[in-house]
């Protein structure tokens, strides 16, 4: 262990109390076992949206507010409509040239 950058700050292994070393090793093993026992759950990256969902198909967070021109799919929120590159509809894969804000 090194505290303030001085050679005197190092604690040599011989100086450690054997009981303390044993307790630290037991604690480290316990933590390793705890980590190994954590259940692993695999989550699909592209979770499907429920049918008739009004949630943006890209960020899956905000409301769909923009239709894509020329395909007409109302698929994106305002943020994703601005930032999506390449300009390709995530539903039909057609290129789009612009978006139209749909007010409901």
N, C-alpha and C positions, 0 to 999 in steps of 0.2 A: 504494500500500500504506500502511496506517495502523497504527502499532504501539502507541503509548501515549497517543494522544489529543493529541499535540503537533503543531503545524504542521511542525516540523522532521523529523517521522517519515515524511512523504510522500516517495515516490520518484517523481520526475517521469519521464515517458517519455524525455525528452531525456537524462537521466542514465544510462539503461540502456545497457549495452554492446550494440551492434547484433548481434553474434554470439549473445549470450545471448537477445535477443528472437527471432532467427531459430530458435534451438534450441527455445525455448518454443513457437513457432508450429508447428514440425514435430512436436513431441511432442503438441500438442493435436490436430493433424490425424490423427496415428497413432491416438490414442485414439478419435477419431470413427469412423475406419475399422474399428477393432476392435469397437466397439459395433454398427456396422451389419452386421458379419459374424457376430454372435451368432445362432445359429439360433432361430427362433420356433416354439414347439410349443404348439398350442392344446389345452388339456385340458378336456373337458366338465365342467361344474359338478356335474351329478348322475350320477356314475359308477354304473352298475348293479351291484348286489351279485350274486355268483354264486348260482345256484339252491341252495336248502336252506342258505343261509348263516345263521349264528346271530349275526350282527353287527347291532347297532342300525341301523335304517333311517334314523334322523335324523342321528346324529353319525358313523356308520360307523366307530366306534372301539372301543366297548365291547360286551360280550356282551348279547344280548337277555335280559332277566330279568323283564319285566313284560307282562302281558296287559291289554288294554283292555276295559273293561266298558261297553256290552253286546256289542260285535262279537266279542270273544274273540281278536283277533289278538295274538299274542305278538311285538311289533314293536320295543319300546323297552328301553333300559337304564334303570337307576334314575334317573340324572341327567335324561335326556330326559323320562321319565315325569313327573317333578316340574315341569320347566321348560317343557314344550311348551304353547304358547298360540297360536292357539285350541286348545281340547281337541278335536282332530279326528284320527282315525286316519290315519296317513300311507299306509296300504295301501288302505283302502276309502272313506276320506273321511267316514265316519260320525262323528257327535259321540260322545264318550265322557264318562261321568260320573265314573269312577274307574278305578284300575288295581289289578291283583292281582299280587303278587310270586310268580313261579313258581320253585320250588326244584327243581333237577335233580340 
